[in-house]
Amino acid sequence: MAPTVHPVVAEVTSRLTERSRAGRAAYLRRMSRAASELSLRPARTDLGCSNLAHAVAACGGSDRATMAADTGVSLGIVTSYNDMLSAHAPFEHYPAAMKQTAREVGAVARVAGGVPAMCDGITQGRAGMELSLFSRDVIAMSTAIALSHDVFDGALLLGVCDKIVPGLVAGALSFGHLPTALVPAGPMASGRSNAEKAETRKAYAAGEAGRDELLASEVASYHSPGTCTFYGTANSNQMLMDVMGLHLPGAAFVHPDEPVREALTAATTRRVAEIAASEQPYGIGQVVDEKSVVNGVVALLATGGSTNHTMHLISMAAAAGIDLTWEDFDDLSAAVPLVARIYPNGPADVNDFHQAGGTPFLVRTLLQAGLVHEDVLTLAGPGLSRYTQRPVLVDGTLRFVDGASESGDRDVLRAADEPFAPDGGLRVLQGTLGHAVIKVSSVAEEDLVVEAPARVFTDQVAFLQAFSRRELDRDVVVVIREQGPSANGMPELHALTPSLGVLKKRGHAVALVTDGRMSGASGAIPAAIHVTPESVHAGPIAKILDGDVIRVDALTGRLDVLVDERQLADRLPSPRMSEEGVGTGRELFGPMRAAVGPADEGAHVFAALGRRYDHDTVLAVPSTEENR
């Protein structure tokens, strides 16, 4: 008998369900209509002869006969393969293998389309980073285009990294009646430790190491095909797809070159074909429901995952008609213990996490504590307890066996009744500066409250120049504004992290306040991020002046500028200083900057649940003043 669900988890799920009632019902009606049109026959049988001929023309051999018949399953592969990015390079040979597996079970699998996959690690601090968040919505739309030919009975989505998985899921949810699986590729082997890499970065920022030393460190860290091994958005994605039942059990962190990985890919293909051919097929829109979304949030919090998912999970949920909010994250975080220490929340990497028990142990301990819902539908079948199993090869055959019942390394992974911390380390801040999130799982207790004068910048370059001139060698709250979705696409601000760490190491009280993103990279520095309303919508962050005292209080959940309320109200927002994005393709994304919703609603360009910004309030770019 499953333990009783924790009262906070039950309460959040209940109110989420009630809040989403109308939107979810409308979504399910739409998916039901799409499913009923199939009526247990392949979708392609409704096509006219000419339409079907176009759909079959590229087929050969048995695939042509299967596609032309009224029976047999047609699977659409949507791939994010490219061979310049380590996480996506392994996908090169997946489609051919999946096609062969499909033929063996009387199905046809074909590449329906490709989606872009860009790397935040390459574009950090560069103009291309301003396209990163929007690439998620481009991927969602590209997925919809790939599946729009209406000849598929199921979908296989090949994706791993930051915006790719949320985009694939959101796009596939528009075809929620189709049985669908995410197909991962796994992490690279461990290279230079993340802790050593971070120390070299700090040394470089402080002028104590040269570029050659820094480059050698980075190359030793990122060294082979597979996902980067730190616990950023990419690996948070993989953990979520396990726990939300969109992978086969334990698939997330198997290495690309392990035989089990090849067997899992084949098994995933067979499983989607099996569901599609069954008398009671079910689609991704039934798997992603209110309970699975709550399970995802809980698992993210329990492992100290990426803050980007305070937007991505909201966006994916919205695509399924579910209205997730930051307050749901906040309330769950107070009840969910931190059971994993993975960099940047500790020295270990995802390979260490996997060896310690990985997602099967994580699911087991969260189920035992009543922190996740067992009664969910998954790719593997009904019940989350299936995901306490791990994949193994027995005489060349894939089997799922019970995962570890005890952690293999308590410095990396622990049971919920003996956690590293009593809460999930992700908190929501409210105050005179608006709405923000802060990740505190790596922040020392004495640093949870910082009160200091502000120094205001509108880009990372100006901050780094001031740092190099040692203008910031004091207690300081660094404010980086004009970094929100509408301003410039909300780039991640990782370039700040080493220098902020150096200031802290010099003995100063330091915090960051920004309407931009940091993912998990803020580390030991308290960082109030995703500030909403953003500065270009005349949010209070646009009224901060150098020297204003700001209080970032992660204990009470407050984010305030300590200026007289009337005086603050009378201030005009500072005029926008940054240039409108042009070059490196940024001019093509102007319509997306104009349409995007706020960070606390998922920062997506699709019809959002709840309020929207009035985009007429965007502050104008001055023609004569230079950027601060």
C-alpha positions in Angstrom: 0.0 0.0 0.0 1.4 3.4 -1.0 2.0 5.9 1.8 -0.5 8.7 2.2 0.4 11.7 0.0 2.1 14.5 2.0 -0.6 17.1 2.9 1.3 20.0 1.2 1.7 17.9 -2.0 -2.0 17.0 -1.8 -3.0 20.6 -1.2 -0.9 22.0 -4.1 -2.2 19.3 -6.4 -5.8 20.0 -5.4 -5.6 23.8 -6.0 -3.6 23.3 -9.2 -6.3 21.0 -10.5 -9.1 23.4 -9.5 -7.2 26.4 -11.0 -6.7 24.5 -14.2 -10.1 23.0 -14.5 -11.4 25.0 -17.4 -8.1 25.0 -19.4 -7.4 21.3 -18.8 -11.0 20.4 -19.8 -10.7 22.3 -23.0 -7.4 20.7 -23.8 -8.7 17.2 -23.1 -11.7 17.8 -25.3 -9.5 18.9 -28.1 -7.3 15.8 -27.7 -10.4 13.5 -27.4 -11.7 14.8 -30.7 -8.3 14.2 -32.4 -8.2 10.6 -30.9 -11.8 9.8 -31.9 -11.0 10.8 -35.5 -8.6 7.9 -35.6 -11.2 5.4 -34.3 -8.6 2.6 -33.9 -7.3 3.0 -37.5 -4.2 4.6 -38.7 -4.5 8.4 -39.2 -3.2 8.1 -42.8 -6.3 6.1 -43.9 -8.3 9.3 -43.9 -5.9 10.9 -46.4 -6.9 11.1 -50.1 -5.0 8.9 -52.5 -2.8 11.7 -53.8 -2.0 12.8 -50.2 -1.1 9.3 -49.2 1.0 8.8 -52.3 3.1 11.8 -51.3 3.4 10.4 -47.8 4.6 7.0 -49.1 6.8 8.2 -52.0 10.1 8.2 -50.1 9.5 4.8 -48.5 11.1 1.6 -49.8 10.8 -2.1 -49.3 8.4 -3.3 -46.6 7.9 0.3 -45.3 6.1 1.2 -48.5 3.7 -1.8 -48.2 3.1 -1.0 -44.5 2.3 2.6 -45.1 0.0 1.9 -48.0 -2.0 -0.7 -46.0 -4.8 0.1 -43.6 -2.9 -1.6 -40.8 0.5 -1.0 -39.2 1.8 1.7 -37.0 3.5 4.9 -38.4 6.0 6.6 -36.0 7.3 10.1 -36.5 10.8 10.8 -35.3 11.6 14.4 -34.4 15.3 14.9 -33.9 17.6 17.6 -32.5 20.7 16.0 -34.0 23.6 18.1 -34.9 27.3 17.2 -34.8 28.8 20.3 -33.3 27.2 19.8 -29.9 28.3 17.0 -27.6 24.9 16.2 -26.2 23.2 15.9 -29.6 26.0 14.3 -31.7 25.1 10.8 -30.5 21.7 11.1 -32.2 23.3 10.8 -35.6 22.7 7.0 -35.9 19.5 6.8 -33.8 17.0 7.1 -36.6 18.4 4.3 -38.6 18.4 2.0 -35.6 14.9 3.0 -34.7 13.6 2.4 -38.2 15.0 -1.1 -38.1 13.4 -1.8 -34.7 10.1 -0.5 -36.0 10.2 -2.9 -39.0 10.8 -5.8 -36.6 7.4 -5.2 -35.0 5.6 -4.4 -38.2 5.7 -0.6 -37.9 7.4 2.2 -39.8 9.5 4.9 -38.2 10.6 7.9 -40.2 12.2 11.2 -39.5 9.3 13.7 -39.5 11.4 16.7 -39.0 14.3 18.3 -37.2 14.5 21.0 -34.5 17.3 23.4 -33.7 19.6 22.7 -30.8 21.8 25.5 -29.6 24.2 25.4 -26.7 24.1 28.0 -23.9 27.6 27.0 -23.1 28.9 28.2 -26.4 26.8 31.4 -26.5 27.3 32.5 -22.9 28.1 36.3 -23.0 27.6 36.4 -26.7 24.9 38.0 -28.9 23.6 34.5 -29.8 22.6 33.9 -26.2 19.7 36.3 -26.8 18.1 33.7 -29.0 18.4 30.9 -26.5 15.1 31.1 -24.6 13.1 31.8 -27.7 14.6 28.7 -29.3 12.4 26.7 -26.9 9.3 28.1 -28.6 10.8 27.7 -32.1 11.4 24.1 -31.2 7.8 23.7 -30.1 6.5 25.1 -33.3 9.0 23.0 -35.3 7.8 19.9 -33.6 4.2 20.8 -34.5 5.2 21.3 -38.1 6.9 17.9 -38.1 3.8 16.1 -36.8 1.3 18.2 -38.9 1.2 15.8 -41.8 -1.3 13.7 -40.0 0.2 10.4 -40.9 1.6 9.4 -37.6 0.2 7.1 -34.9 3.0 7.9 -32.4 6.1 10.1 -31.9 9.7 9.6 -30.8 11.4 12.8 -29.7 15.2 12.9 -29.7 16.4 15.7 -27.4 18.5 16.4 -24.3 19.6 19.9 -23.5 18.3 23.1 -22.1 15.4 24.4 -24.3 15.2 21.4 -26.5 13.3 19.0 -24.2 10.8 21.6 -23.0 10.2 22.7 -26.6 9.7 19.1 -27.8 7.3 18.4 -25.0 5.2 21.5 -25.6 5.1 20.9 -29.3 4.1 17.2 -28.8 1.4 18.2 -26.4 -0.4 19.9 -29.3 -0.7 16.3 -30.6 -1.4 15.0 -27.2 -3.5 12.1 -28.5 -0.3 10.5 -29.9 1.7 8.0 -27.9 5.0 9.7 -27.4 8.4 9.1 -25.8 11.4 11.3 -25.2 14.6 9.5 -26.3 17.7 10.6 -24.4 21.4 10.1 -25.3 23.1 10.3 -21.9 25.9 12.2 -20.3 29.6 12.1 -21.2 32.0 10.4 -18.9 33.4 12.5 -16.0 36.3 14.7 -16.9 37.9 17.3 -14.7 35.8 17.8 -11.7 33.3 20.6 -11.6 34.8 22.0 -8.4 38.3 22.2 -10.0 36.8 23.9 -13.0 35.0 26.4 -10.9 38.2 27.3 -9.0 40.1 27.8 -12.2 37.4 30.2 -13.4 37.6 32.2 -10.2 41.4 32.3 -10.5 41.1 33.6 -14.0 38.5 36.3 -13.0 40.9 37.4 -10.2 43.8 37.6 -12.6 45.6 34.7 -10.9 45.4 32.3 -14.0 45.9 32.9 -17.7 43.8 32.1 -20.7 45.8 29.0 -21.6 45.2 27.5 -18.1 41.5 28.3 -18.2 41.1 26.8 -21.7 43.0 23.6 -20.7 40.6 23.3 -17.7 37.5 23.8 -19.7 38.6 21.3 -22.4 39.3 18.7 -19.8 35.8 19.2 -18.4 33.9 19.1 -21.7 35.7 16.4 -23.5 33.5 13.9 -25.4 30.0 13.2 -26.8 27.2 13.3 -24.3 25.6 15.8 -22.0 27.8 18.0 -19.8 28.1 16.4 -16.4 27.1 19.2 -14.1 23.5 19.4 -12.9 22.2 22.3 -15.0 19.1 22.5 -17.2 20.1 19.7 -19.5 20.4 17.1 -16.8 17.5 18.5 -14.9 15.5 17.8 -18.1 16.6 14.2 -18.2 15.7 13.6 -14.5 12.3 15.2 -15.1 11.6 13.0 -18.2 12.3 10.0 -16.0 10.1 11.1 -13.1 7.3 12.4 -15.3 7.1 9.1 -17.1 8.2 10.3 -20.5 11.3 8.0 -20.7 11.5 4.4 -20.0 12.5 3.8 -16.4 16.1 4.8 -15.5 16.9 5.9 -19.0 18.2 9.4 -18.2 21.9 8.9 -17.3 23.1 5.9 -19.1 26.2 6.8 -21.2 25.9 7.2 -25.0 28.3 4.3 -25.7 26.9 1.8 -23.2 25.1 -1.2 -24.7 22.2 -0.6 -22.4 21.7 2.8 -24.1 21.2 1.1 -27.5 18.8 -1.4 -26.0 16.8 1.3 -24.3 16.4 3.2 -27.6 15.1 0.0 -29.3 12.8 -0.7 -26.4 11.4 2.8 -26.4 10.6 2.5 -30.1 8.9 -0.9 -29.5 6.9 0.6 -26.6 5.5 3.5 -28.5 4.5 1.2 -31.4 2.9 -1.2 -28.8 0.8 1.6 -27.2 -0.2 2.9 -30.6 -1.3 -0.6 -31.8 -3.2 -1.4 -28.6 -7.0 -1.4 -28.2 -6.6 1.4 -25.6 -3.9 3.7 -26.9 -3.0 6.7 -24.8 -1.1 9.9 -25.7 1.4 12.3 -24.1 -1.6 14.5 -23.2 -2.8 11.9 -20.7 0.7 11.2 -19.3 1.3 14.9 -18.6 -1.5 15.7 -16.1 -1.7 17.7 -12.9 -0.2 14.9 -10.8 2.8 14.3 -13.1 3.5 18.0 -13.2 3.6 18.1 -9.4 5.8 15.0 -9.4 8.2 16.9 -11.7 8.3 20.0 -9.5 8.9 17.8 -6.4 11.8 15.9 -8.1 13.3 19.2 -9.3 13.3 20.6 -5.8 14.5 17.4 -4.1 17.6 17.3 -6.4 18.3 21.1 -6.5 17.7 21.3 -10.2 17.9 24.2 -12.6 15.9 27.4 -11.9 15.2 27.6 -15.6 12.4 25.1 -14.9 10.5 27.7 -12.9 9.7 28.8 -16.5 10.0 25.6 -18.5 7.7 23.5 -16.3 5.2 26.3 -16.3 5.4 26.4 -20.1 5.1 22.7 -20.6 2.2 22.5 -18.2 0.4 25.3 -20.0 0.7 23.4 -23.2 -1.4 20.7 -21.5 -3.9 23.2 -20.1 -2.4 23.2 -16.6 -1.9 26.5 -14.8 1.3 26.0 -12.7 2.6 29.0 -10.7 5.7 30.1 -8.8 3.7 29.9 -5.6 3.2 26.2 -6.3 7.0 25.8 -6.5 7.4 27.9 -3.3 4.9 25.9 -1.2 6.3 22.5 -2.4 9.9 23.7 -1.8 9.0 24.3 1.9 7.9 20.7 2.3 10.3 18.8 0.0 13.7 17.9 1.4 16.9 18.2 -0.6 18.1 14.6 -1.1 20.9 15.2 -3.7 24.1 17.1 -3.8 25.2 17.5 -7.4 27.3 20.4 -8.8 26.7 23.3 -8.4 25.0 22.2 -5.1 27.9 19.9 -4.3 31.1 18.5 -5.7 29.6 15.4 -7.4 28.4 15.2 -11.0 25.5 13.3 -12.6 27.6 10.2 -13.1 28.1 10.1 -9.4 24.4 10.6 -8.9 23.6 7.8 -11.3 26.1 5.4 -9.6 24.7 6.2 -6.2 21.2 5.1 -7.3 20.1 7.8 -9.6 16.5 8.4 -10.5 15.2 4.9 -9.5 16.4 5.5 -5.9 15.1 9.1 -6.1 11.6 7.9 -7.1 11.7 5.2 -4.4 12.5 7.5 -1.6 10.0 10.2 -2.7 7.3 7.6 -3.0 8.1 6.2 0.5 7.8 9.7 1.9 4.5 10.4 0.2 6.0 13.3 -1.7 5.0 12.2 -5.2 1.9 10.6 -6.7 2.0 6.9 -7.5 -1.3 7.0 -9.4 0.0 8.4 -12.7 0.1 7.1 -16.2 3.6 6.7 -17.7 5.2 5.5 -20.9 6.0 2.2 -19.1 2.4 1.8 -18.0 0.2 2.9 -14.9 2.0 3.7 -11.7 5.1 5.7 -10.9 6.5 2.7 -8.9 7.7 1.3 -12.2 10.3 4.0 -12.2 12.0 2.5 -9.1 13.5 0.0 -11.6 16.7 0.3 -13.6 17.6 -1.1 -17.0 20.1 -3.9 -17.3 21.2 -6.3 -20.0 20.8 -10.0 -19.2 22.3 -12.3 -21.9 21.9 -9.4 -24.3 18.2 -8.9 -23.5 17.0 -5.7 -21.8 15.4 -6.3 -18.4 14.1 -3.9 -15.8 15.1 -4.9 -12.2 14.6 -3.3 -8.8 16.8 -0.2 -8.3 18.8 0.4 -5.2 16.9 0.5 -1.9 19.8 2.3 -0.2 22.0 5.0 -1.6 25.4 3.9 -2.8 27.0 7.2 -1.7 25.3 9.3 1.0 27.5 12.3 0.2 25.7 12.5 -3.2 22.2 11.0 -2.7 20.2 10.3 0.5 16.8 9.0 1.5 14.0 11.6 2.2 14.1 10.9 5.9 17.8 11.8 6.2 18.2 14.7 3.7 20.9 17.2 3.2 18.5 20.0 4.0 14.8 20.1 5.1 13.6 22.0 2.1 14.2 22.2 -1.6 16.2 25.3 -1.6 14.1 27.2 -4.2 12.1 30.1 -2.9 9.9 32.8 -4.3 10.6 36.4 -3.3 8.0 39.2 -3.1 8.4 42.8 -2.2 8.8 46.4 -3.5 10.9 45.1 -6.4 8.3 42.7 -7.6 8.3 38.9 -8.0 11.5 36.8 -8.2 13.0 33.3 -7.5 16.1 32.5 -5.6 18.0 29.2 -5.3 19.6 28.8 -1.9 20.7 25.2 -1.8 24.3 26.2 -2.2 24.1 29.5 -0.2 25.5 29.5 3.3 23.0 30.3 6.1 24.8 33.5 7.0 24.4 34.7 3.4 20.7 34.2 3.1 20.1 37.8 4.0 22.1 40.6 2.3 21.4 44.3 2.7 23.8 46.6 0.9 23.9 49.5 -1.6 23.1 48.8 -5.2 25.3 49.2 -8.2 23.2 49.2 -11.3 24.2 47.9 -14.8 22.4 47.0 -17.9 24.7 44.3 -19.2 27.4 41.9 -18.1 30.2 43.7 -19.9 29.8 46.9 -17.9 29.7 44.9 -14.7 32.9 43.1 -15.6 34.6 46.4 -16.5 33.7 47.8 -13.1 34.9 44.6 -11.4 38.2 44.8 -13.1 38.6 48.4 -12.0 37.9 47.2 -8.4 35.0 49.6 -8.1 32.9 46.8 -6.5 35.3 45.9 -3.7 32.7 46.5 -0.9 29.4 45.1 0.3 27.2 45.4 -2.8 23.9 44.2 -4.4 24.7 44.0 -8.1 21.6 44.9 -10.2 21.6 43.8 -13.8 18.5 44.9 -15.6 17.2 45.0 -19.2 17.8 41.3 -19.3 14.2 40.1 -19.3 12.3 38.2 -22.1 10.9 41.4 -23.7 14.2 43.3 -23.4 16.6 40.9 -25.1 15.3 37.3 -24.8 16.5 36.8 -21.2 20.0 35.5 -21.7 21.7 33.6 -18.9 24.3 35.7 -17.1 26.9 33.0 -16.2 29.8 35.4 -16.9 28.9 37.1 -13.6 29.4 34.1 -11.4 33.3 33.9 -11.1 33.6 37.6 -10.4 30.8 37.6 -7.8 32.5 34.7 -6.2 35.8 36.6 -6.0 34.0 39.5 -4.3 32.6 37.1 -1.7 36.0 35.5 -1.3 37.4 39.0 -0.5 35.1 39.2 2.4 32.3 41.3 1.1 28.5 40.7 1.4 27.3 40.2 -2.2 24.0 39.5 -3.9 22.6 39.8 -7.4 19.2 41.1 -8.5 18.3 40.7 -12.1 15.4 40.3 -14.5 17.6 37.8 -16.4 18.5 34.2 -15.9 21.3 32.4 -14.1 20.1 28.7 -14.2 22.0 26.9 -11.4 25.1 28.9 -11.9 24.6 31.4 -9.1 26.1 28.9 -6.7 27.0 30.4 -3.3 25.9 33.9 -4.2 22.3 34.8 -3.3 20.7 35.7 -6.6 17.2 37.1 -7.0 16.5 36.2 -10.6 13.7 36.4 -13.1 12.5 39.6 -11.5 9.0 40.4 -12.7 7.8 42.9 -14.0 11.0 43.3 -16.0 12.7 46.7 -16.3 11.6 47.5 -19.9 8.0 47.1 -18.7 8.6 49.9 -16.1 9.0 47.3 -13.3 10.3 48.7 -10.0 13.8 47.3 -10.9 13.9 50.1 -13.5 13.7 52.7 -10.7 16.7 51.6 -8.7 19.5 54.1 -8.5 23.2 53.5 -7.6 23.5 53.7 -3.8 19.9 52.6 -3.0 20.0 50.0 -0.3 18.5 46.7 -1.4 17.6 43.9 1.0 17.5 40.3 -0.4 16.0 38.2 2.3 15.7 34.5 1.5 14.6 33.7 5.0 11.4 35.7 4.9 11.0 35.7 1.1 11.3 39.4 0.7 13.0 41.5 -2.1 12.9 45.2 -1.3 14.6 48.5 -2.1 14.8 50.4 1.1 13.5 53.7 -0.3 10.6 55.7 1.0 7.5 54.2 -0.7 6.2 57.6 -1.9 9.7 58.6 -3.2 9.9 55.3 -5.1 6.4 55.8 -6.6 7.4 59.3 -7.7 10.5 58.2 -9.5 10.4 57.8 -13.3 11.8 54.5 -14.6 15.3 54.9 -16.0 15.2 55.1 -19.8 16.1 52.0 -21.6 19.9 52.0 -22.2 20.5 48.9 -24.2 20.1 48.8 -28.0 17.4 46.9 -29.7 18.8 43.5 -30.6 20.1 43.3 -34.2 22.8 41.1 -35.7 23.5 37.4 -35.1 19.9 36.8 -36.2 18.4 38.8 -33.3 16.4 41.1 -35.6 14.4 38.1 -36.7 13.1 37.6 -33.2 11.7 41.1 -32.7 8.1 39.7 -33.0 8.9 37.2 -30.2 10.2 39.9 -27.9 7.0 41.8 -28.5 4.8 38.8 -27.8 6.5 37.0 -25.0 4.8 36.7 -21.6 6.4 37.4 -18.2 8.8 35.0 -16.6 6.4 33.9 -13.9 4.0 32.7 -16.6 6.6 30.7 -18.4 8.1 33.4 -20.6 6.6 31.9 -23.8 5.0 33.5 -26.8 2.0 31.2 -26.8 -1.3 32.2 -25.3 -0.6 32.4 -21.6 -2.8 31.6 -18.8 -3.4 34.6 -16.5 -2.2 38.1 -16.9 -0.1 39.5 -19.7 2.1 42.6 -20.0 0.8 45.7 -21.7 3.6 45.8 -24.3 2.9 49.5 -25.0 4.8 50.2 -21.8 8.2 49.2 -23.2 10.6 51.9 -22.5 12.2 53.6 -25.5 15.9 53.4 -26.3 17.4 56.9 -26.0 19.2 58.1 -29.0 22.1 60.0 -27.4 23.0 58.4 -24.1 25.5 55.6 -24.0 24.9 52.3 -22.2 25.9 52.6 -18.6 
